[in-house]
Amino acid sequence: MIESKEAAPGPATPGDGLPQPPCDRDLVERSLHGDLQAFEALVARYQKAVFHIAHYKCRNYFDAEDLSQDIFLAAFRALPSLKDLNNFGGWLFGIAHNRSNKWYQRQRSKIIRFQELQRRKAEEALRKPPEPQEGPDPTQVLSESLLKLDPEVRQVLVLKYLEGLSYQVIEERLGINAHRIDYLIRKGKELLRQRMRQEGAAVQVREP
């Protein structure tokens, strides 16, 4: 008698026996009903793509990271306005491009306003004689304090705040990465604050 043999199992197909991740529509519907974990899953699914869109405009990691968070916050608030729940990705990318463009325009406006302010101050200084001041001259103290900084720190502060350059341009000019630039800026601003306090000059060292 020939013994029967059990048929060998066929090749396993991808996903056999494994739970499939929920689709965008399911996560959106759950998010609309107050499920924050569902929206966090959408964030995890799209965060790299959104970061790339933001980084294309910001050109530095730190601003792109902040802008990405702003984009997802805007998307969460606007989620009830999403008409096609199957098109969450395209809708989100539209928000990302729109917010990134607005961020870029605001940054350009800040630089232009800062440069215009510097020009007006220079013109006023030429027209008016200097007024007598009590105590140290804040501008002079700031200039002297800046000169006492480490050359690398001073150079980064000058490029960022006096010339209004972006992180990307500073990277290209100095050959250092964005993390190093951010560290030098924070260090320089803190050193300036300390020296200004020591001199008693009423000047705030901050980003324009």
Secondary structure, 3 states (H helix, E strand, C coil): CCCCCCCCCCCCCCCCCCCCCCCHHHHHHHHHCCCHHHHHHHHHHHHHHHHHHHHHHHCCHHHHHHHHHHHHHHHHHHHHHCCCHHHHHHHHHHHHHHHHHHHHHHHHHHHHHHHHHHHHHHHHHHHCCCCCCCCCCHHHHHHHHHHCCCHHHHHHHHHHHHCCCCHHHHHHHHCCCHHHHHHHHHHHHHHHHHHHHHHCCCCCCCCC
